[in-house]
Amino acid sequence: MSLAERTREAAREHPFLIDALRAGVVNYSAAARFLDVEGEQEAVATALRRFADDLPAFERTERDARVTMERRVGIVDAPSPDALLRLGDVGVGPDGRFTAIAADGEVGADDLGSVSRRLAAAGIGVEAAAAVDGRLTVVVDGGDAADALRLVEAAVEAVPTPPVED
């Protein structure tokens, strides 16, 4: 495997680095040290530059999405068929200390990563999450609801297009 291939493979193991390469905000020497790919550091940095040139740039797009909040939900066993979220025998239903933030419209499963990263960066834990074409829902502690609402709104308002693998 060539140095360029090893570098690309190592970079793909760190999605945040792919995002940074696409955004054009990488210190290539520092990224080369971080990846610890066997080979000359400057050659790894050069491979990263070339990889970045091949990646599609971030494109901001406006979308039609409505974000809502439902307070006092909880994680429940054996949820009803009308539960906000369900996965097997666990779900999100009424009567709890959490808040569900939902985005409806031009959203999908790809957006869950962006929402999750923004919430994590703000120190907001996610108790449950789900996304399908047209709906995304995250469940957070009730005390974080207002901040989470703003972050979800921002995340679905202008989400970069997903990376293209080569």
C-alpha positions, 0 to 999 in steps of 0.5 A: 500500500502506498504512503498516499493510500495509508494516509487516506486510510488513516484520515478516514478513521477520524471523520473530524479530520475529513471534515476539517480537510473539506473545510480547508482548516487543517495544519497539515504538519500537525495532522500528519503527526496526529495520524502517525503514518509510517513515513516522512512527516512532510510526505504524509502532510503532502499526501493529506494536501492532495487528499484534501484537493480531491475531497468536495468542499463544504457547501452550505444549503438552506433547507426547509425544516421545523424544529420542535420540543416536547418536555417531560419525556422519559426512557421507558420499557415496553413503550406504547405504539405511539411512543416518540422513539422505539427500539425493540423493548425500549422507547421514549414516552411521556412522564420523565425528566428529559426533553425531546427535540425533533426536526421535521422536513428536509432532514435525515439520518445523515444529519444525526452526526452533525447534530450529535457533534454540536451537542457534544461540543456544547457538553450536552449529553444525548439520552436517545436519538433516531433519524429517518428520512424526514424526521430527526429526534434527540432526547436530552436532559430537561435542563439542557433543552433550550440550548439543545433546541438552538443547536439542533436548529443551527445544525439542520439549517445549513448542513454541509453536504456529506463527504464523497468516498473515492 
